[in-house]
């Protein structure tokens, strides 16, 4: 088992090396702040949507994997949400604390998962991963925004609550979701005349993951960490251990193939989304705790992802 762990660790290590490199480049000032800001816009509006469109457009929409992944995703989200809520109530955490914990538990960094899936299993895993994201992104975001709106009482949240329809409209207008929906529609069209679109998005998408990983690393700032140990431990344990194991159990029960199960586990085991910090600030949750959860999950996932993948290969 130990040798298998190191084999998987070596296979996924380029993903984490790029994250570390991005942090180093930001620290030593080789690339200034404006570079990372431009990168964000390029990734958000062009490169990542192109990547998601390209692989979603190759999905067989009639496949039963769609129904199975809906069950896997909804089950996993509900399990960790209920556990987070019950533990937080038992320990008497404020809504500001437990909603940040919940974001750390439920949301995920889709792009680290895409990079790892692609690194281990190639384009087939990326196509399956795009389908997973098509279901996961709206499901997780709608749940989180609903809970943030219902739980927090700050002025920022009050304003957000008054504009809840606009928030869900923004989710529907998200370029990632739009790209995946268009990709699914494109997959229904059988026409060689549209091959130029596929090739163009493939070229753009191939540039997305390395640039994205560098940007993720550049955004990690250790000096912003807080020492709220117990909330961090709870959120990280649920996200990095309980959620991927839950995904494995449910996916196996649904009769998915080995690759589909492994991709589901990869997507469940990655750190929470960096955008969780923006939501925490917008709704008045504990943003310092959110920063700590994001950063520590990235660091811990260097070990937990290979460990989880090694574990499921022996079950």
C-alpha positions, 0 to 999 in steps of 0.5 A, spaced: 500 500 500 505 504 501 508 503 494 502 505 491 501 511 495 508 514 493 506 512 486 499 516 486 503 522 490 508 522 484 503 522 479 499 528 482 505 532 484 506 536 478 499 539 480 501 541 487 508 543 484 505 548 480 501 551 486 507 552 490 511 555 484 505 560 483 506 562 490 513 563 490 513 567 484 508 572 487 512 572 493 519 574 490 515 579 485 517 576 478 510 577 476 506 583 479 499 583 482 496 586 476 499 579 472 494 575 477 488 579 476 489 579 469 490 572 469 483 571 473 479 574 468 482 570 462 481 564 466 474 566 468 471 568 462 475 564 456 480 559 458 476 555 463 469 555 459 473 553 453 476 547 457 469 545 460 465 546 453 470 542 450 470 536 454 462 537 456 461 537 448 464 530 448 459 527 453 454 521 451 448 525 454 444 518 454 448 515 459 446 513 465 452 516 469 448 522 469 443 519 474 448 516 478 452 522 479 446 526 481 445 521 486 452 521 488 453 528 489 446 530 492 447 524 497 455 527 499 452 534 500 447 532 504 451 528 509 456 533 510 451 538 511 447 535 516 454 533 520 457 540 519 450 543 522 449 538 528 456 538 530 456 546 530 450 546 534 453 541 539 459 546 540 455 552 540 458 555 534 455 562 531 452 562 524 458 566 522 463 560 524 459 554 522 457 557 515 464 558 513 465 551 516 460 549 511 463 552 505 469 549 507 465 542 507 461 542 501 464 547 496 470 544 492 476 547 487 473 544 481 480 546 477 485 542 482 480 536 481 480 537 473 488 537 473 488 531 478 483 527 473 487 529 467 494 528 470 492 521 472 487 518 467 487 523 461 482 526 456 476 521 458 477 523 465 476 530 464 470 529 460 467 525 466 469 530 470 466 536 466 459 532 467 460 531 474 461 539 474 455 540 470 451 537 476 455 539 482 456 547 481 449 549 481 447 544 486 453 546 491 452 553 490 444 553 491 445 550 497 450 554 500 447 561 498 440 558 501 443 557 507 447 563 508 441 567 506 437 564 512 442 563 517 446 570 517 443 576 520 448 582 518 447 588 514 451 585 508 447 579 508 440 583 509 442 586 502 444 579 499 437 577 502 433 582 498 437 580 492 436 573 492 433 572 485 439 576 482 444 572 486 441 565 483 440 569 476 448 570 477 449 563 478 445 561 471 449 566 468 456 563 470 460 562 464 462 555 467 455 553 467 453 556 460 459 553 457 457 546 460 450 547 458 452 549 451 457 543 451 451 538 452 447 542 447 453 541 442 454 534 443 447 533 441 449 535 434 452 530 429 456 535 424 463 535 422 462 542 420 463 544 427 469 541 428 473 547 428 469 549 434 472 543 438 479 544 436 479 551 438 476 550 445 481 544 445 487 549 444 484 554 449 483 549 454 490 546 454 492 552 457 487 553 462 490 548 467 497 550 468 495 557 468 490 556 473 494 552 478 499 558 478 494 563 480 491 558 486 498 558 489 499 565 488 493 567 492 495 563 498 497 567 503 500 564 510 500 570 514 492 571 513 491 564 517 488 564 524 488 559 529 481 557 530 483 550 530 477 546 532 472 549 526 478 548 521 479 541 523 472 539 523 471 542 516 477 539 513 476 532 516 469 532 513 471 535 506 478 531 505 476 525 508 468 524 510 466 527 503 470 522 498 469 516 502 461 518 502 462 519 494 466 512 494 460 508 497 455 511 494 458 511 487 460 503 488 452 502 490 450 505 484 454 500 480 459 505 476 465 503 473 472 504 476 474 510 472 467 513 474 468 512 481 475 514 482 473 521 478 467 522 483 472 521 489 477 525 486 472 531 485 470 530 492 477 530 495 479 536 493 480 543 497 474 548 497 473 553 492 477 559 493 471 563 491 468 561 498 472 567 501 468 572 497 461 569 499 463 569 506 465 576 506 459 578 502 454 575 507 458 577 513 460 570 515 467 569 518 472 571 513 478 570 517 476 562 518 474 561 511 481 564 509 484 559 514 480 553 511 482 554 504 489 555 505 490 549 510 485 544 505 490 546 500 496 544 504 493 538 507 490 535 500 498 534 498 497 528 502 490 526 503 488 526 496 494 520 494 492 517 501 484 517 499 486 514 492 490 509 495 485 507 500 479 506 495 484 501 490 484 496 496 477 496 497 
